[in-house]
Amino acid sequence: MPTDYDDEHDDRPRPRRPESSAIENVIPFRNALALAAYYSSIFTLIPCVIGLGIVGVIPIVLGILGPRHAANDEMARGRAHAWVGIIIGGLEVLAGCGVIGTFIYLLVAGPQWG
């Protein structure tokens, strides 16, 4: 007679553990929101330099939605990608505000060279 500890004779269906590949640990392709947060934070660094740091809001929003998706879907990963998107997006917004603030200050103060 099989006991609770005897897995050899136990015919109950077992829940399958999600299998992950090595590439999925690096690129979370099942969590598109986290991946989009990461890539959008990297690609919006260029507009950030010219004062358009407001585009950093996009990776922040996607980075917030990424871990929520990962919490609901056991196959999705990408929390680190989401956090990178949030952090870089926040820095882009701060840098953009700094560039715009400096530009406004220079317009208001006028030339101080002489």
C-alpha positions as CSV (number, residue, x, y, z in Angstrom):
1,M,0.0,0.0,0.0
2,P,1.5,3.3,-1.0
3,T,2.0,6.0,1.7
4,D,2.1,9.7,1.4
5,Y,5.9,9.6,1.3
6,D,6.1,7.0,-1.5
7,D,6.4,9.0,-4.7
8,E,7.1,5.9,-6.8
9,H,3.6,4.6,-6.6
10,D,1.8,7.9,-6.4
11,D,-0.3,8.5,-9.5
12,R,-1.6,11.9,-8.6
13,P,-0.9,14.6,-11.2
14,R,1.9,16.9,-10.2
15,P,2.0,20.6,-11.1
16,R,4.8,21.2,-13.6
17,R,7.5,23.5,-12.5
18,P,8.2,26.2,-15.1
19,E,11.3,25.4,-17.0
20,S,13.6,28.2,-17.7
21,S,16.4,28.3,-20.1
22,A,19.7,30.1,-19.6
23,I,18.9,32.7,-22.1
24,E,15.7,33.6,-20.3
25,N,17.7,34.4,-17.2
26,V,19.5,37.1,-19.2
27,I,16.6,38.3,-21.5
28,P,13.2,38.1,-19.9
29,F,11.3,37.5,-23.2
30,R,8.1,36.5,-21.3
31,N,7.9,39.8,-19.5
32,A,7.6,42.3,-22.4
33,L,6.9,45.2,-20.0
34,A,10.2,44.8,-18.1
35,L,12.1,44.3,-21.3
36,A,10.5,47.4,-22.9
37,A,11.3,49.4,-19.7
38,Y,15.0,48.4,-20.0
39,Y,15.3,49.1,-23.7
40,S,13.4,52.3,-23.6
41,S,15.5,53.6,-20.8
42,I,18.7,52.9,-22.8
43,F,17.3,54.4,-26.0
44,T,15.9,57.5,-24.4
45,L,19.4,58.5,-23.1
46,I,20.0,60.4,-26.4
47,P,17.0,62.7,-26.2
48,C,17.7,63.2,-22.5
49,V,21.0,64.9,-23.3
50,I,19.3,67.6,-25.4
51,G,16.8,68.4,-22.7
52,L,13.9,66.0,-23.4
53,G,14.2,64.1,-20.2
54,I,10.5,63.9,-19.9
55,V,10.7,60.8,-22.1
56,G,12.2,59.1,-19.1
57,V,8.6,58.8,-17.8
58,I,8.1,56.0,-20.3
59,P,10.6,53.5,-18.8
60,I,9.4,54.5,-15.3
61,V,5.8,53.5,-16.1
62,L,6.9,50.3,-17.9
63,G,9.3,49.5,-15.1
64,I,6.4,49.7,-12.6
65,L,4.2,47.5,-14.7
66,G,6.9,44.9,-15.3
67,P,7.1,43.4,-11.8
68,R,3.3,43.5,-11.5
69,H,3.2,41.3,-14.6
70,A,5.9,39.0,-13.2
71,A,3.9,38.6,-9.9
72,N,0.8,37.5,-11.9
73,D,2.7,35.2,-14.3
74,E,5.0,32.5,-12.8
75,M,6.8,32.1,-16.1
76,A,7.7,35.8,-16.4
77,R,10.9,37.1,-15.1
78,G,12.6,40.4,-15.5
79,R,12.5,42.3,-12.2
80,A,16.1,43.4,-12.6
81,H,15.3,44.8,-16.1
82,A,12.3,46.6,-14.7
83,W,14.4,48.2,-11.9
84,V,17.1,49.3,-14.3
85,G,14.3,51.0,-16.4
86,I,12.9,52.7,-13.3
87,I,16.3,54.0,-12.1
88,I,17.6,55.1,-15.5
89,G,14.2,56.7,-16.4
90,G,14.3,58.6,-13.1
91,L,17.8,59.9,-13.8
92,E,16.7,60.9,-17.3
93,V,13.8,62.9,-15.8
94,L,16.1,64.6,-13.3
95,A,18.7,65.4,-16.0
96,G,16.0,66.7,-18.3
97,C,14.7,69.0,-15.6
98,G,18.2,70.2,-14.9
99,V,18.9,71.0,-18.6
100,I,15.6,72.8,-19.0
101,G,16.1,74.6,-15.7
102,T,19.6,75.7,-16.7
103,F,18.3,76.9,-20.1
104,I,15.5,78.9,-18.5
105,Y,18.0,80.4,-16.0
106,L,20.4,81.4,-18.8
107,L,17.5,83.0,-20.7
108,V,16.3,85.0,-17.7
109,A,19.7,86.0,-16.4
110,G,21.1,87.1,-19.7
111,P,24.7,87.2,-20.7
112,Q,27.1,87.8,-17.7
113,W,30.3,88.1,-19.7
114,G,31.4,91.6,-19.3
